[in-house]
Amino acid sequence: MPYGADFTDDFRAAESVDEYILIGETDGGCCGDEWRTWGQPSFEEEEGKEKVAPYVADGFERENLEDVSAHQICRTDEPGQYYHSSTTSFKRRK
C-alpha cells in the first residue's frame, strides 16, 4: 500500500478473510498507515488513554514471518544490509 493509505480495514471487515499478509516496509516504513495498518501507538497517542490497535480490535493477531523476511530485498537496502522489507501475517482469532 502507498504510504499513508490503508486497505486493511476492508480486509478485516470481510467475514471470509481468515488471514491477510502484508509484504514491504513495516512500522513506520513507507507502506500503509502507521496506526491503521500497523497499530503503532506513538502515532495515535492521547494523553492518559491507552488505545487498542485496529487489527486487534477487529479480532486479528499479528505475526512477523522472519523465515520469509530473511530472503527479501527492499529498494532501500544496500549490500550487506537487507532488513527494510518484511512479511507480516494477520490471522483472525478463532
C-alpha positions as CSV (number, residue, x, y, z in Angstrom):
1,M,0.0,0.0,0.0
2,P,1.2,3.5,-0.6
3,Y,2.5,5.5,2.4
4,G,-0.4,6.9,4.5
5,A,-3.0,4.7,2.8
6,D,-4.7,1.7,4.4
7,F,-6.8,-1.0,2.9
8,T,-6.6,-3.5,5.8
9,D,-9.9,-2.4,7.4
10,D,-11.7,-3.6,4.3
11,F,-9.8,-7.0,4.6
12,R,-10.8,-7.4,8.2
13,A,-14.4,-6.4,7.6
14,A,-14.9,-9.3,5.2
15,E,-16.0,-12.4,7.2
16,S,-14.4,-14.7,4.6
17,V,-10.9,-13.3,5.3
18,D,-9.2,-15.5,7.9
19,E,-5.7,-14.2,7.2
20,Y,-4.1,-11.5,5.2
21,I,-0.3,-11.0,4.5
22,L,1.5,-7.7,4.0
23,I,4.8,-7.6,2.3
24,G,7.0,-4.4,2.4
25,E,8.3,-1.9,4.9
26,T,6.5,-2.1,8.3
27,D,6.1,0.0,11.4
28,G,7.0,3.5,10.2
29,G,8.3,2.5,6.8
30,C,6.8,3.7,3.6
31,C,3.9,1.2,3.3
32,G,0.5,1.7,4.8
33,D,-0.6,3.9,7.7
34,E,1.3,3.7,10.9
35,W,-1.8,3.4,13.1
36,R,-4.5,1.9,11.0
37,T,-2.2,-0.7,9.3
38,W,0.5,-1.5,11.9
39,G,-1.0,-0.3,15.2
40,Q,1.9,1.9,16.1
41,P,0.5,3.8,19.2
42,S,3.1,6.5,19.1
43,F,1.3,8.0,16.1
44,E,-2.2,8.0,17.8
45,E,-1.5,8.7,21.4
46,E,-4.0,10.5,23.6
47,E,-2.7,11.6,27.0
48,G,-3.9,9.2,29.7
49,K,-5.7,6.9,27.3
50,E,-4.4,3.5,26.0
51,K,-5.6,2.6,22.6
52,V,-6.0,-0.9,21.0
53,A,-4.6,-1.4,17.5
54,P,-7.3,-1.6,14.9
55,Y,-6.3,-5.1,13.8
56,V,-6.5,-6.3,17.5
57,A,-9.9,-4.6,18.0
58,D,-11.1,-6.5,14.8
59,G,-10.0,-9.8,16.2
60,F,-6.7,-10.4,14.4
61,E,-3.3,-11.4,15.7
62,R,0.0,-10.2,14.1
63,E,2.9,-12.5,13.4
64,N,6.2,-11.3,11.7
65,L,7.3,-14.1,9.4
66,E,11.0,-13.9,10.0
67,D,11.9,-17.0,7.9
68,V,10.3,-15.4,4.8
69,S,11.5,-11.9,5.6
70,A,15.1,-13.1,5.7
71,H,15.0,-13.7,1.9
72,Q,13.6,-10.3,0.9
73,I,15.4,-7.4,-0.6
74,C,13.9,-3.9,-0.5
75,R,14.6,-0.9,-2.8
76,T,16.3,0.9,0.1
77,D,18.6,-2.0,1.1
78,E,22.3,-1.9,0.4
79,P,24.7,-4.8,0.0
80,G,25.0,-6.5,3.4
81,Q,22.1,-4.6,4.9
82,Y,18.9,-6.4,3.8
83,Y,16.4,-5.6,6.5
84,H,14.0,-2.9,5.3
85,S,11.3,-5.2,3.9
86,S,9.4,-7.9,5.8
87,T,6.4,-10.2,5.6
88,T,3.7,-9.9,8.2
89,S,0.7,-12.2,8.7
90,F,-2.5,-11.1,10.4
91,K,-4.7,-14.0,11.3
92,R,-8.3,-13.9,12.6
93,R,-8.5,-15.3,16.2
94,K,-10.9,-18.2,16.3
